[in-house]
């Protein structure tokens, strides 16, 4: 038994292997043949009819097509529904590169028909293209209407139109038995019936032989599935992926030879190549590009009309490369000669659908034209709305529509039934409409769609029409059924708009003094007052003792109060929660505010008496009128703050439509819609977890639909699309989105696209004012502006010269001049820096041995590991110079005549780093024997050799490269006291000159670097001051 079982298995395995080999051979033969045909097959275009054109059964339809092939053509054929119709054969033995077909075809059955034009080249290769034509029944197309006039009868009308009265009566089943009345409209039937077959060619001219088919129909074997061995694989779910909306734009076109005319054939996706330019939309007219510029090297052609909205949006699966082809033809010799410039073919992967400008690489080279035949162009592929919500469809009356569309106000949803015919092709889903505008799509198994609350409350006197259709997603388009609808109306009478206003917080600042101090909690009070909106108000009073309260309530300076919590505290005696619902008349207005008083006790006969209550603060909103430019605010959710005129109080609030209030302007096409706004983008740099903060700033709820968010690099490469199923967000609400897979690695930079596939119609998209495009975080640029040392630590000052940075970790490291690390530094989390703002970070661990290494200089680098994305990282390093030795010499003194006997001068200097100060100079000058002294010019004293230099100089004190030099000059006199100081930084070489120790501080040229003439005061126009010089030992 085992032996027989093994034999069966071996036989089955052998059979499977044989089938696999056959499949491989057949597939290889087929796809090689297809590839060869793609490379060398003729280019075929049907100029008329256009795809999905309608025609009448029994009427001839003109078919006009052209074919081109560089290796010559011999035949072009027309087929209808796999039936040969007509052909044009080259009979003179030539092989023209272009062949034109003009013929006609007569549809004989209503419905959709496929027309195929096939061209056969001289080498046997083939090319073809197809269009779909919808044939309408003659009754629908040809029946006329007769308006009955006075005195006409059924018989006279039938005689006039050449039909019998019985035929006329049969065509008008609702006719009154007594005959037609004046003004009635009667349908006049056509007396010719179409033949029973599907279609027929036009009659051949007399004396000519009708053409016959040369080969199998174009569709046999036009598909790999037509091989019998591959038939079982038809049902395999390959899954082409969701279609995304794309637009291909052409930005420039160059040739390297001047032509009288130039046109190209552009094809992409499943769209057959079309002649461009085509400004009139007629492929039969020979339009040409216009020369824009001629240079020594190239000719630039204008491609106006091949970019922006001029180029159509088409749909292509997201997981398939997009095929493109461009063939250009130059025309010379007065339009009689065509120069084939070659064909460029390319498949663009989805990571190139980012809108970046792409080039045609090396261009294309025409075999006939040599270098002159080359053309180059630039183009871009841009994703548009991307989701099935925008897939273009065409109406198919044969599709079964949804039925019993109805609103469910309990579930806040739209519901429907769907019962297709048993033999009907499966649908891809349902499309949901509001007042004729497509909102979103639902999957094929859905029978319900959640709606925004606001759509159940139309504006007063307005009707909303909800529609649902079934659809199939074809490429580039597909069919859609008739809609079934539900209607919701809002009566004009007894309809009032209502606004809900909520007061959120009360923030106090300096509240001033209390008119009369009473025993109470807080700094001012007891406090009482009210919050109001129009005629409604909420009062409160803290001047009464409540349970467990030993003193009345007052308000404190510089305190933030939560009004919801205050209203819940019985000791404040609020008359209700801090929220008001206000009815707004049709032509009314809305205003609100607050008024807070300080209750005092005692006599109050005059307003100035201490016993009179005092105003603490009050604030008022603007007046919002319904019939004004601010009317849109009544449908929005608004938030803000009122600040009292005296600056003592600040009250925050939010207001918008109350629950159940009519929402919307009532203008068709401007119904309430959501708009999801990105408010913040936060990354946990320890885990890489991303948080996305969003708010619905629209006028309608995002209604229980999947919310997709895409992260992209700054150059448009997708990092992932993340979904929050059945997401709901009411207008004005905020949400923080986290997804377990939404993580980033250093430098934690990404751009955010909300609803990247445009699955839901949103407010700003409807008007075209805005679409959801990538929003990228602001990019900072950090630089180190100063480094100081003190007591074993360094202080690093960092400035952001780029865009604002929020909640990011900033790291710093130190290095020796040769790049060896000093291991002094670290990371500070949660740093926020606006543009031009600075922060100082302190790092310890500088031992004496490390400090000694710093003597030769060192460098400090911010963001050394590039974990923070910056606009410029070349400026991240601050270089601290090596230690030096300085000398300070006082060069001279100046004093007014009247101060000559009592002025005293001093110069002190410090090496400063951080908060540390080390004194390096202390020079004093008293009882001065002036060199020169006159009443008119004052007195002066110059210190020159052979004067004792120790009396006016401090020699070669050490200073580190992270220490600044602070100099203070102080002059005293019995009539006054003057001080002047300045600090010189190491990066400026301490404002010292470059003289070395061998020559001393001996540069006496006034105005040279290191020379500092200071004037601290004056008297009678005569200066009072001191001049000193700073020298460095190692310039």
C-alpha positions, 0 to 999 in steps of 0.5 A: 500500500505504501508503494502505491501511495508513493507512486501516486504522489510521484506521478502528481509531483511530476504532473505539477512540474510539467504544468509549471514548465509549460506555464513558464514556457508559455508565459515567457513566449507570450511576454517576450512577444508582448515586449517585442511588440511594445518596443516596435509596434505601430503607434495607433490613435483614434481621433473620433469617436472619443471614449464613451461617446454616445451614438444612436442605434441605426445611425452611421458613426464616423471613425477616424484614426491614424497609425505611425511606425518608423519601419513602415505600415502595410494595413490598418483595420477597424473592429467592433466587438471582435467583429471585423468592420473595415480596413485600409490596405497599402497596395502599391508596395510602399511602406508609409510611416503614417497611415490614416483610416476613415470609415464608418460603423453602424451600431445596431444594438443599444448598450456599450460597444468596443471599437478597436483600430489595429495597425500592422507594420511591414515587419509583422508587428502590431499596435492597437488602441480602443474606445468604448461607444454607448449606443442609445435606442432609437426610441430614446434618440429619434422620437419627436414631440408634437404639440397639439393645436386647436382643431387637431385630432388623433387621426389628422396628427397621425396622417401628418406624420405618416403613421396610423392612429393606432401607432400614435395611440400606442406611443402615448399610453396616457392619452385621454380616451376622448382624444388629445386636447390643445397644448398636449405633447404627443410622442411621435414614434419613428417608423424604422426599426434597427436590425437585430445584430450588434453593428454593421459596416457602412456599405462599400462603394459601387464596384469595389470589393469589400475588405476581409479580415486578415488575421484573428480579432485584435483581442485574440490572443491579446491577453495572457489569460487567453492561453488555456493553461493560464485560464485557472489563474484568472481568479487569483487576487493579485491586488493592484492596490488602492488607486491614487490620483496623479497628474503628469506635467511637462515643464520644458522641451528642448530640441537640438535642431530647429523645425518648422513644426514640432509635436509629440505623442504622450502616453501614461498609465492606461491612457493611449498616446495622444498628440500634443499640443491639443488646445482645441481638444481635436486630435485630428488637427495638426497643432504644433509647439511654438518656439520660445527661444533659440540659442547656440546649442538648443531650441526651447519650445513652449509647453504652455498647456501641459502643466497645472489644471490643463493636465487631467488627473488620472488614477493609478494603483499605488503599488505599481510603477507608472509607465510613461512614453513620449515620442516627438516628431519634427516637421520640415520642408514646408510640412512635407517631411517628418523627422522622427526624433525617437521615443522615450519610455520610463516606469516611474516608481511611487517614490517619484510621485512627489512633484519634484522636477524630473528629467528625461535623462539622456533624452531620445535619439531618432535613428534618422536624425542623428544628434539633431534628432535628440530631444530632452524634457523635464516633467513632474508627477504629482499626487492629487487627492489620491483616494477613491473619493475622486475617481472619475466615473461615468453614469451607467444606467444598467447598474443597480442603484442603492435603494431605501436611502434614509436618515437615522437621527438616532445613530446620526447616520445615512442608511441604504439597501442594495440588491444587485442582479445575480449576474451583475459584476461586483461593485467597488463601493458606494459614494455618498453625496450631500447636495450633489457634492461628493463627500466620501466613499464607503466599501461595497459591504457597507449599508450605513455611513456616519454623518456629522451632527451638523448635517441634521440641523440645516440652516433655517428654510434650507433643504439638504439632499443626501444621495448614495450611488454604487460604483466600480473603480476602473482605470482611468475611469469607471461606471456609477449608478443612478443615486437614491436620495433622502431629503431633510428640510429645516422650516423657516418658521420657529427656527432660531440660531443659538450660540453656546458661550463658555467662560473658561478661566479668570487670570488676575495680575496686579489687582491694585489696593483694596478700598477698605480692608476687610477680613477675607481670603485673598488680596482684594475683596470680597469679590462679586460680579457677573459674566454675561452674553447679550441679556443673559448672565451668570452672577457670583458672590464671594462675600458670604460665609459658606459651610466651613468658610471662616472668611469671605472669598477674595481674589489674589494677585497673579493667580489663575482660576478655573471658572468651572471649579469656582462655580462648583465651589458653593462658597463662591455662590455662582448662579450656574455653570459658567456657560450661557446659551443665547438665541440669536435672531435672524438679523441679531448680534452677539456680545459678551463680557465680565464685570468684577467688583470689590465689596467694601463696608462702611459709609458710602454717600459719595463715590469716593468714600472708602465704604463704596464698592470698587471696580476690580476689572471688567472686559467686553467683546466686540459686537458680532452681527449676523448680517456682517462680514463676521457672519461665518463665526456663528458657524465656527467654534471660536476661542480667545481671551478678554483683557480688562482695560486696566490690565488687571484681569484676563478671561478666556472663553470659547463659543460656537453653535449650540447643540441642535442649532441650525448650522451653515450659511444656507448657500448651496455648495457651502454646507458645513464641512470639517477641516483637520488642522495640525497644531503640533508635532512632538517626538519622544527622542528616547523612543522615537514615538511621534505625537501629532496634535490636531484640531478640527477648525471646520464647521462640521464633525469628522464623522466616524471615518478612518483618518489617515496621516502620512509622514514624509521626508522633506523631499517627499519620500513616504515614511509611512501612512498611519490610520485611526479607524472610525475617528470622530472629532467635533468642531473646535475639539482637539486630539493627540494622535499616537500610533504604535508604529509611528516612530522616527529615528534621529534626526527625528524630522518628518513632514505631516500630511493629513488625509493624504488620499483625500478620503473626506471632502473638507472645508477649504478643499471645496473652495480650492483655497487650500489642500492638505499638503505636507507640513514640515516642522520649523528648522532651527539653526543653532550656534554657540555664541560664548563659552565661559569657565568657572569653578570646575564647569563651563557655561555654553551660550547657544543661540537659535538663528533659524526657525523656532524650535520646540521641546527638543533635546540639545546636546553639547560636546567639547574637543581639543584642537586636534579633535580629541574629546574632552568628555565635557558636555551632555544633553539637555532635554525639552529645550524651546528656542524661538528665533534669535533666542538664547539659552545657557547650558552648564556642564561640570566635570572640569578637573584641574588636569582637564583645565590644564589641557584647555590651556592650548585651546579647545572647541565646543560643538552643539548638536555633535551627533546631528540628532537635531535637524538643522538648516546649517550644521557648518556653524555648530562649533565654537573655537576657544583660543589658547591661553595668553599673557596680557599686559596693561599699561596706563599711558596718560591722564587728563583732568580739567584745570579745576580738578588738578589738585584733587582728582584721583584715578584708579584702573582695576582689571579682572579675568572674568569667566561665568560668574567668576572674577579674578583680579589681574590689575589694580593701579592707582594715581594720586598727587599727580605732578601734571606734565602740562596744565593750563586754564584753557586746555586743562591738565595732562600727564604722560607716562613715558620711560624712564618713568618706573613702569611698575607704577603705571603697568601690570606685566604679563598676567595669564588669561585663558581663552574662555576668560574675558578681560573686564577693565574698570576706570574710576575717578573721584573728586570732591565734586563728583565720582565717575566710573567707566567699564568695558569687557573685552572678549577672547575672540577679539584678542581682548582688544590687545595689540600684537606687540610681544614681550621682547619690546614690551607694551611700547606702541605709542601710535595713537589709535592703534589696536590696543590703545584705549583713550577713555573719557569718563567726564568733563568740566568747563569743556575740558576732559576728565579721563585715562588712556591705557593700552593692552598688549598680548604676549602671543599675537 
